[in-house]
Each structure stands twice: as C-alpha cells, then as structure tokens.
C-alpha cells in the first residue's frame, strides 16, 4: 500500500499502484509517472510527458503515443519519493484508477515536503 506523509500526517491511499501527475513550472506541460509498490520499494512503471523543453526532454527510447512521449525510466526501486510544493505551479495530482485528485485532498494544502513511500 502507498502512503503519503506530510509532517505528522500519514495518508494511506489503500492502493499498491497510482499515478503522480503535475504541470511543469516553466513549460506548463503535463507530466505523469505511474508508480507501484514492490518488495524492493516504489518502482516507477512508466513516465509520460506531453512535450519537451526546459530540462524535460524525453529519453531516446521514448515513443510518441496519443500525444505524449512514453517511456520506462531506468531507475532502481526507491525507498521514498520526496515532492516539494511551489506557489509557481498547481498542486500535485494523485490519480487512482483513472480518477485524479489534488494532493491537498490527502494532506494539508500547506504541507511541504510530501513523501511517498510504502506503508509499514
């Protein structure tokens, strides 16, 4: 199960897979990452971005699918993923089974940083 942790607030999502989505602060382009819990930690399954530029170029193996560059990032499973909030961008979105909600639906709107990890 995936948990979001913000200070003393722990929000169990009751799922073992989810999509983390956000809008790039400079390019204003949507970015999504599919994550799942494995025995080794949080594994990124797939990344998608609607364009490129400002340090967000998709890798050479990315393929264009339905208007997004899609690829499997080459990173090992992570113990945790740390997310920061900024007034320059919209809040993170957490998508479960195709339904997206703003991060503030799970943790306080002013919480920063937010840590995603496997629940104990």
C-alpha positions as CSV (number, residue, x, y, z in Angstrom):
1,X,0.0,0.0,0.0
2,X,1.2,3.5,-0.8
3,X,1.3,6.2,1.9
4,X,1.7,10.0,1.6
5,X,3.5,11.5,4.5
6,X,3.5,15.2,5.3
7,X,4.9,16.0,8.7
8,X,2.8,14.1,11.3
9,X,0.1,13.4,8.7
10,X,0.1,9.9,7.2
11,X,-2.4,9.3,4.4
12,X,-2.7,5.7,3.4
13,X,-4.0,5.5,-0.2
14,X,-5.2,1.9,0.1
15,X,-3.7,1.0,-3.3
16,X,-0.5,-0.6,-4.5
17,X,-0.3,1.5,-7.7
18,X,-1.0,5.1,-8.6
19,X,-0.2,7.9,-11.0
20,X,1.6,11.0,-9.8
21,X,0.8,14.0,-12.1
22,X,1.9,17.6,-12.3
23,X,2.4,20.5,-14.6
24,X,6.0,21.7,-15.4
25,X,6.6,25.1,-13.9
26,X,8.3,26.6,-17.0
27,X,6.8,24.8,-20.0
28,X,3.3,24.4,-18.5
29,X,3.3,20.8,-19.9
30,X,1.6,17.8,-18.2
31,X,3.9,15.1,-16.8
32,X,2.8,11.8,-15.3
33,X,4.5,8.9,-13.6
34,X,3.0,5.5,-12.8
35,X,4.3,4.1,-9.5
36,X,3.7,0.7,-7.8
37,X,4.8,-0.9,-4.5
38,X,7.1,-3.9,-4.9
39,X,9.1,-5.8,-2.2
40,X,12.1,-3.8,-3.2
41,X,10.4,-0.4,-2.8
42,X,8.5,2.1,-5.0
43,X,9.0,1.3,-8.7
44,X,8.3,3.7,-11.5
45,X,6.5,1.7,-14.2
46,X,6.1,4.4,-16.9
47,X,6.5,8.1,-17.4
48,X,4.6,10.3,-19.9
49,X,5.1,13.9,-20.9
50,X,3.1,16.0,-23.4
51,X,6.1,17.8,-24.9
52,X,9.7,18.7,-24.2
53,X,11.9,21.7,-23.3
54,X,13.4,23.3,-20.1
55,X,15.2,20.2,-19.0
56,X,12.4,17.8,-19.5
57,X,13.4,16.2,-22.8
58,X,12.2,12.6,-23.1
59,X,15.0,10.0,-23.5
60,X,15.8,8.5,-26.9
61,X,13.8,5.3,-26.2
62,X,10.6,7.3,-25.6
63,X,7.8,6.7,-28.1
64,X,5.0,9.1,-29.1
65,X,1.7,7.6,-28.0
66,X,-1.6,9.6,-28.2
67,X,0.3,12.9,-28.0
68,X,2.6,12.0,-25.1
69,X,6.2,10.7,-25.1
70,X,6.1,7.5,-23.1
71,X,9.0,5.5,-21.6
72,X,10.1,3.3,-18.7
73,X,12.6,5.3,-16.6
74,X,15.8,3.5,-15.8
75,X,15.9,4.0,-12.1
76,X,16.0,1.4,-9.3
77,X,13.1,1.0,-6.8
78,X,13.1,3.9,-4.4
79,X,12.5,3.7,-0.6
80,X,10.7,7.1,-0.9
81,X,9.9,9.9,-3.3
82,X,10.1,13.4,-2.0
83,X,7.8,16.0,-3.5
84,X,8.1,19.8,-3.0
85,X,5.3,22.3,-3.5
86,X,5.6,25.7,-5.2
87,X,3.4,28.7,-5.5
88,X,4.6,28.9,-9.1
89,X,2.7,25.7,-10.1
90,X,-0.5,23.9,-9.5
91,X,-0.6,21.2,-6.8
92,X,0.5,17.7,-7.5
93,X,-2.3,15.3,-8.6
94,X,-2.8,11.8,-7.3
95,X,-4.6,9.5,-9.8
96,X,-6.0,6.2,-8.7
97,X,-8.0,4.0,-11.2
98,X,-8.3,6.9,-13.6
99,X,-9.7,9.4,-11.0
100,X,-7.4,12.3,-10.2
101,X,-7.5,14.5,-7.1
102,X,-5.3,17.3,-5.9
103,X,-2.7,16.4,-3.3
104,X,-4.5,18.6,-0.8
105,X,-7.3,16.1,-0.8
106,X,-4.9,13.8,1.1
107,X,-2.5,16.1,3.1
108,X,-2.8,19.7,4.2
109,X,-2.5,22.3,1.4
110,X,0.5,23.9,3.1
111,X,2.4,20.7,3.8
112,X,5.8,20.7,2.3
113,X,7.6,18.4,1.6
114,X,5.4,15.4,1.0
115,X,7.0,11.9,1.0
116,X,5.5,9.0,-0.9
117,X,6.6,5.6,0.5
118,X,5.3,2.1,1.0
119,X,3.1,2.0,4.1
120,X,4.6,-0.1,7.0
